[in-house]
């Protein structure tokens, strides 16, 4: 009996094992079927224990019927791809099937993740701002055409900016405002700018082509073929600025100067008042960018050269820089009327800017017009000695003589020749700034001169004037008298410091020790707009930035 029972139990056990094996085969529609893994986010590799497990390439998935419905780049290192359906999480997360290209180079795809909402998130190398990228998806073992989609780089980006109140750097996030052929605009988050489209159009059609043809080719350190215009909240501290730090890599800049670089060809513009000021600030700052590209890190730097040409760039693009001219004629702070030196720069003082602008425009008019601004731009640094050599070659004259001619031209306004601006600028003769009423003398530095209107009809040297002070009389008919007694009947007396000592700038008593009549100045004198333009930020010249900041803070305190 025991033997029969044992045999029966053994047979029964064998039968159960057979049924169990059949049940484990399962139905293809079983919810627990391991082969139905389209919704499984984790790829575990091949189950064959005898296979080489070194090949971890995900399976191709099912891409049939899947399309790209949208592609965008939320920031400079991320791309989001919206698919119409899921090809399988493991397959979609294979970074090797994604390629991103553009006319300005390809973009490295470093990682891919897949979300249930059929969104693939790609981590990329640093995107080039303003560039249109093309995404191509080529799944493995997929017979269909590659999937594609286009997108502009970086809907938002992070930028290092300069805090002019503290002298420190800080970061902002900015959104892309628009893309042009030669520029891309970003605006600080929270700022609203009404003229982005206008700015792009004007920059593409006028600012960029005119300035690059006149001065030099634009650099392209970021390889995007565009100038970045960044609008940000500059408070009361600036209208715009250029920083040469951004022309270096961040690693280099931090190593050398402890300053962060945006690694971009860019200008900063104060957008606090809803505009990017493309008619005045942008062309000025773009000239600084081009000047930096041409002159690099020159230890010797002459502001009247760079800043004067930046104001002249506005003239080259749009015609007469009327705002600068109006300020000159109004002379609201009496700086020009007191004989401000042309080459001795005082920061946060717009009188220096307009005087340098008028001088370079005058000199260009004496040569070949606007095109001669290029020759002036290509001077090594604008040192007065260098300008003197240039003038000797081009005009057979000296810088001192030509600055005297410029001062006389400002009063006489002849149509051509040495005593006019030769069609470059014009205003009413006799309207140039003069000393204030009852002024008897001013202290003039080298390259400084001014005009006295006097009750007398002729003037002689008083004997108290400095060694280098020279006089020129102009009568009511515009005749110039260069020997004493100087005829000033109905005209004015030009007093000028003819010294070329441009290192120490010693001032000298001018005379004539006679009370001036003064002159009627332009009504509605503008406020000094020197805040619009901090000196170009250069790590080797931060002392200049500190000087500008000090005077600007004083201006802000006085206005409160």
Steps between C-alpha positions, in 0.01 A plus 500: 500500500783739579651434161178581317446818702851618426456444129170684502646802677796508266270495197284773644802718571624459143161599365494816714843594378385473139199724563719748681737521204208561263362774727833683517504535125214747544291677241650780281239736641586428864555827687807349663664398173864613523523541122235775502734769631405817312403664826795367699741785572792269581695290253654194671694350210480150348379218734721233341754410769735367235507831304771761528342766723748770390258622227259730684358669185125546553265321259374711208145535626205566274552836320240429232244778496699714745573859395662808651229750589715770666858577599615779727802590711391629842856605582848493354568138596162328456282395205148361541355282222126437494406172324158411368513158667728281706755283318588340830681669784825312464528568129409869533761545772783384276711817459682347204205537265480881534706738288484881520658706222506861375681727258722593793599149607346200667383468857614210716215298651628379835194331647136418427210428735143406416181609675157337496364808320702392195760769561868426450732735691848531354797639688730676254821692477479879520265627230603796285253780556304614196573181306227287340568133571365191323425187700521165321384170656625179334384202708689174463339228282240749379406492133320836487636844418691676779287721721594870503412826668646852512535732796681821602760477774423580862161651577674630812865545594708610798735798478758665718442873535668785685357666809617859466380582851733249666757422231412129514370252246165325529295261284164553337267280300380646170249389239560505127330804351578435135757393244633698204754432229781668693367519855303319765315682777453376856310692767528456875209308649243744633598771250273594210644656185273646233753547221671161464386452139598858413839454664569184302397662173711811554801305621484257207440765234707792627711469813680174429573540126602865521727467803667175394567635152633828638704376797577126504341156486308393807660231715319171551637342816177309560476371142138602440553767234304753705539780751313443824300800619405450864229721647506521878404717795790744531328728747645851499851383423530457126332514162727230366845353535749266337721259693816365341500222761235321294751450218683237706401160633361491851790283614755749363322801641458347844862383503644836393269754662247319719219619272234294326463510122188440293726379217302705250520796263247715681390844613291577806213750473287643779144391417345642816302754299368252244742569215833368373600846372622373164540852358760614753618251765529187284717648220722666762555177696543297181784731400664421835472130417665558161762727656587224746524251214742727316709631789477216751662546835706806424659615821487856367141606455371845405134554580458796268594266214271207583210698650514771235488238226211326677301824480618543140369149428148624579563776244631252241189283532221757540646833395565793734495393864253771585484428872875542535499817288215652700686429821814664365316817399310515830815441708278458808783454750729763341777240470565565131468875547765479772748344258478125572802314362423287197728211602498510883203280582268559795268207570123534516529833318316510169679819397806285430295267278347772285824689467684184385212423262515846341879480472511168314214606273685825430823315418313252278346796318848643442593170334259283300184520708338210684734246340795666675356392834638159406855638477455667837359175645803303379746720689672292765352679801439869426797628696534871407850433370361233268219730387757773442696268268178403322404863442850585381473224239145578391488881528858616543397661826512425874237384744529822700442709189205289389335514843534881482341489155222282644435755779480780243282289269252452785458881509528585131316205342645556153366263238839353409865515589678510833237719667196286438376144534483448124140383491536261795339727761350847498338752732455875522832689479592662830297247703793298638536493881685794660608587851231627734428869549762693701758221470844660466719188469486121510762239583569305182659157478683387184261451208251728673359822360194725518348823370454840666244748375625842607385861499838605363564512126860382533706309756868457582677239708469616863838363603344276764419219260677166521800411288302296248188717481431634150230739378305528176257781432189464286307810390134533410569416135678176583850625438772335710776706659801305630717790619446768763313717536237237423192631327189370678254769394158329476662159543695312764846422634623142494738418786682167472767300685735386224708272725507133400578374853234230512637299793481748788266759339629813677247783486587861413333836560332611178423871542400733336412634847200681356138426596319291241157587367393138504249378245144380471506124544251258353172475686389182672850372570502119522601308810854359490449153347847368586330230710402339171851380434731350762852446370544164327561244773853377468664300780827688460327839521255459786635821654325689222176323581544592866551867406186499286304324775608755761388797291175324404418427865563866576260599221233262632539633855471860381181421308325344799 
